[in-house]
Amino acid sequence: MLLSVISLLPLASQAEETARPKTTGYPAVGDVPPRPDKPAMTADEQSKLKKELSTARDRQEGRQETKQTSKSKTSAGTTPAKP
């Protein structure tokens, strides 16, 4: 008797699992996560980061301009060899 009850237990758990609706893995269209209580960055941190990024961009643009001007100076001073 005990063995028959133990052998039926896996079947009972399978029946419960098949009763659940299948999900697609994607959230519903209107299902959005709640807004966090604390923002990721404060306004001061955002302005500081924007300033640092613009400074880095300006510095990189300056390097590119100097490379281009130095290339044009070296190529302007040399004459190509005639074959």
N, C-alpha and C positions, 0 to 999 in steps of 0.2 A: 504494500500500500504506500509506504513512504517513498519507495523508489519511483512509483508511478507519478507522484506529486512532484518530485524533484526533476523528473524527466520532462514534465510539462511547463516548468518555470521559464525556460528560454522561449517557448512559443508564446507565452503570455506577454513577455516584454517586447517581442516582435510585433504583436498585435497593437500594442500601445504606440509604437513608433510609426507604424503605417497610418495611424489616425491623424498625425500632424499634417498640416498643409505644407505643400512644397514651396520653398522660397526661392527666388531667383538669385539672391545674393546682392541685389541692388536695392537701395533705399527707395521708398515711394517718392513720387514726384514732389509733393509738398512737405516731405519729411526733411527738415533742416536741423542741424545741431544747434543747441542753445548758444547764445553769445557768451563768451567768457566774462567773468566778473572783472578781471584785470586785463587791460590791453597788453599786447605783446611788447609794445614800445610806448614810452611816454612821448609827448610832443617835443620835449627837449632832446630826447635821445634820437628822434627822427630827424630833427633839424641838424644835430651834430653829425649824424651819419650822412645826410645829404651834402653837408659842407665838405666832409672828408672825401666823399666820392667825387664831387665836382673838382676838388683840388687834385686828386689822383688823375682824373681825366685830363685836366689842363696840363698837368706835368707830362703825361704820356703824349699828348698832342704836341707839346713843345719839343719833345725828343724826336718825334716823327718829322717835324718841320726842320730840325737841325740836320737830320740824316738826309733829307731830300735836298737841302741847300748844299750840304757837303758833297753829295753825289754830283750835283749839277756843276759845282765848281771844279771838281776833278775831271769830269768828262769834258768841260769846256776848254780846259787848258791843254788837253792832249789832242793830237791829230791822229786819225786812224792810219794804219799802215796800208800802203798801196800794194796790191798783189802783183 
